[in-house]
Amino acid sequence: MIKCERCGRSIKEADALKHKTEDGKFEVICQDCFKEATGVDYKTFAFRRENAKMTLFAVIFCLAATIYAFVEKGALYGALGIVLTILVYLFSSKTR
């Protein structure tokens, strides 16, 4: 069991979160204090972070496919790839 550095409550190690304060120090806090400090609960934060990782991977993959299409098939396919990459970015990063 670990104590939350903000509220002093005992929490399990699996539920403890490491939070960086404004002055650059790290502190171990509970999920309720995380929500108070950041304005969003931890599950939503984790979902958004994972969504951002997947969006980055999708955009990098689409850009690689676009470059390949441009080199192998020509400018028309390269332009189509750019449009599709933008659409993938817009639809994958859309929050639900």
C-alpha positions, -999 to +999 in steps of 0.1 A: +000+000+000+012+035-009+000+068+005-013+095-018+009+125-015-020+150-019-048+135+002-029+109+023-052+081+015-038+046+012-040+031-023-028-001-040+004+001-060-016-009-091-039+021-087-012+046-079-004+073-106+028+093-110+019+130-116+043+158-126+036+190-108+040+225-123+074+229-107+087+197-123+085+173-093+069+139-095+044+128-069+024+096-064-013+103-063-046+085-064-071+086-093-094+111-075-065+135-070-055+130-106-090+141-117-088+171-094-053+181-107-059+176-145-097+181-148-103+147-164-106+112-149-078+087-156-097+063-177-106+091-202-070+103-202-057+067-209-082+063-237-072+095-253-035+087-250-040+053-266-062+068-294-034+093-301-008+065-304-031+046-329-037+078-349+000+084-352+006+048-363-022+051-389-009+084-403+027+072-406+015+040-424-006+060-448+022+084-455+045+055-463+019+040-486+015+074-502+052+078-509+053+043-523+023+050-546+038+083-557+071+066-567+056+035-583+024+048-599+028+086-603+016+119-591-022+111-594-019+082-569+004+103-547-022+131-545-050+105-538-028+091-510-024+125-495-062+130-495-068+096-480-041+103-453-058+135-443-092+117-441-077+089-420-062+116-397-095+135-394-116+104-387-093+085-364-086+115-342-122+124-338-133+122-302-164+103-294 
